[in-house]
Amino acid sequence: MSTAQSFYLSDLQIATTATLGTLSGAASTSFTGDATAELDVSASVLQTLFQFHSDAIDVDNVVADDLTYKVVYASSSYPLSADFLANTEVTTNMINSNAATNTVPYDYVRYLAECLFNTYLGADLFANEAELRTDLDTTARAALNTKLLEFVDLGTQDASASINPCKVILDQIIINQPTRLSELHLSSGSAGTADGAAVFNYVPILEGDSLYFKLVVSAATGQAAVVDVSTVTTLDRTYLIKINAVGANAWA
C-alpha cells in the first residue's frame, strides 16, 4: 500500500506585485515561506496535469533516456489555478488567526497594514482595500497560468531536462517510493494522453499527497511612501503554497 508523499516544486515559484494601497484624501528539496497557505485540488486534476512516458521496463531509472515528460494544461480550463488564490487558506503564521476570512489576499492586505501602521486593523485605512485583494487574486492566478503554459510550450522533454515539474515529481517518487511505479499498470489503467505513437501515463500523485511551491508577493513601488515614513519593515511576503491532493485517482 502506498503512503502519502509531499512533492516540492521549486520550478513553479511565481511572484506578483500588489496594487498600491492608497489612503483616503492625501496620500509571499523542501523550502519554507513566511506563511503557509493550503488549497485542495482533485488528485485526478494533478495526475492529468503531470504526465510521463517510458518505452522500457526500467521506469525507476531516473537517468534513463527513454523517459519523457510533459505538462498537459489549457489556460481556458484553469485546472490548477481556478481557485487560486480566493480559496487558498493561510494555515500557519496568519496575520489574524481569528479572522472570518484568512485567504492569501486578505492575509497579505493585513500584513501590508501591519507593516505600515503597526496593526493589521489599519487595512481599513486603505481606500482601495477590496481592490487590493481582487488585484492580488487576479495577478497571482495569471502568473501561475503563465508559468504552467511555459512548461506546455516546452513540449515533450526527456530525462536531460533541467526544468520540468513532471520530472521533479517522478524523481522524488523513484527515490522515496518506487513501488508506486509497479502499481501503475503502465500499459493500461493509468494511461494519460496520446502523443504520436507514445501514450503518456499520469505521474502517480495519490490522494493525501502534497505539492508545494512559493508565491512571493511584493508591494507596489512607492507603497511605504503613502504613510510618509523613511524606514519600514519589508513589505514582501512569501507564501508556501501547499496543494493537497484530494479525491479519486484519474484512472479509478
Secondary structure as UniProt FT lines:
FT   STRAND          6..8
FT   HELIX           10..12
FT   STRAND          14..17
FT   STRAND          35..42
FT   HELIX           43..49
FT   STRAND          50..54
FT   TURN            59..60
FT   TURN            62..63
FT   TURN            65..66
FT   STRAND          67..71
FT   TURN            75..77
FT   TURN            79..87
FT   STRAND          89..92
FT   TURN            97..98
FT   HELIX           104..117
FT   HELIX           120..125
FT   TURN            127..128
FT   HELIX           129..153
FT   STRAND          157..158
FT   TURN            159..160
FT   HELIX           165..176
FT   HELIX           179..182
FT   TURN            186..190
FT   STRAND          191..195
FT   TURN            196..197
FT   STRAND          198..202
FT   TURN            207..208
FT   STRAND          210..218
FT   TURN            221..222
FT   HELIX           223..227
FT   STRAND          237..246
FT   TURN            250..251
//
